Amino acid sequence: MFIIGTTSEFTGQMENKKELQDFGTLAAVCIAFTLIFAYFLFGMTGARITLAVLGMVLPFFLIFQRFSLSYGEKTIFSLIFGITIFHSIVYLLGFIISFRMAIFATFILIFAVGIALNYFKRKNYSK
């Protein structure tokens, strides 16, 4: 049975692999359904915008993996931070370099921070 928000107290991860697998399957189905719906409703432009929003949310979701929050909280906070912080950084960098390069640089920077935090989290808990 899939239960949203069941987390371990210290690691912030799902308690067993079955729940994690169910969450991953549910997330993949939701993303696929959203992409198909956006494609049929708005065409290729809608699918590209949906992928762009997912691209803005994913790095912040990786950053929030570091904290002991439920998956619902991580998702909502990732959406909020992806909409606000990502655009703010791109806007500020756009004055220095071109906006296309600023989008790419911001994505790489935030994604690298998320991966680095998850790497150090695993390294600290393995001791």
N, C-alpha and C positions, 0 to 999 in steps of 0.2 A: 504494500500500500504506500502510495506516495504522500508524504506529509511535508508541506513547505515550512521551513523555519526550524527544523530539527538540527541543532548544531552542537558540536562538542564545546565544552566550556573553555578550553584552552586554545585549541587550534582554529576554531571557527569553520571547520570543515564538516561535511556530512558524517554522521556517525558510522554508517557502514557503506560498503561499496554498492550495494543494491540501490539505496536511496540516491547515491551520487549518479549511478547509471540511469535511473529513472528521471532524475532532474535533467541530465544531459540529453536524453531522448526527448523529453518534453520541450526543452529549449530548442532543439534542432527542428522539431515539428512546427513549433510556433514561428520560428524564423522562416522556414520554408513556406508556410501558409501565408505569412505576411508578405514575403517576396512575390508569391504567385498572385495574391490579391492586388498588390500594388502594380504588378505588371499588367493584369487584365483591366484594372481601373484607369491607370494613368500611362500605360505603355512602358517602354524601356526607361523613360525618364523617372517614372515612379519607382522602378526597381533600383535604379542607380541612387536615388535619394535615400531609399531605405537602407541600402548598403552603406551609404555615407554616414547615416545616423548610427548604424551598428559599429562602424569604424571609429566614431567619436566616443561611443560608450564603452567599448571593449577595454581600452587601456585603463580607464578609471575602475572598471570592474576588477581588473587584475590588481590594482592598487588596494582596493577595499578587501581583497582576499586576505590581506595582512591582518585585518581586524576581526574580532569575533562578533560578526553581525549575521543575521539570517540572510538567506539568499534574496528574499524580497526586499530587505533594506539595502542590500548591496546593489540590486538592480535599480531601485528608485534613486539612490544617491548617485549612481553612475550616470543615469539619465540627466539628473540635475547638473552635475559637474560637467558632463559632456556638452551640455547645451550652453553653460555659462563660461566655465574656465577655458575650455578649448577655443571657443570663438574669441575670447578676450586675448589669449596669448597670440593667436593668429593675427588679430587686428594690430596688436602692438608690434609684432615682428614684421608686419606688412609695410610699416614705415621704413624699415631698414632694408629689407630684401623684397622681392616680388611676392605677391600674395600666394601664388601657386607653390613657390618654394617654402613660404611660411607655413602653409598647410602641411606639407610633407615633413618639414623639420619639427613642427609641433607634435605631429602624430608619432614620429620616431622617438622624440624625446620622452613623451609621456608613456609610450609603450615600453621603452627601455627602463624607465623608473619602475613601472609595474612588474616587469620581469625581475629586476634587481631586488626589489622588496620581497618577492616570493622566493627568490634564491636564498636571501639571507634569513628568511623565516624558516625555511627547511633546514638550513645549516644550524641555526640556533636551537631548533627543537630536536635535532638528531643527537645532541650531546647528552 
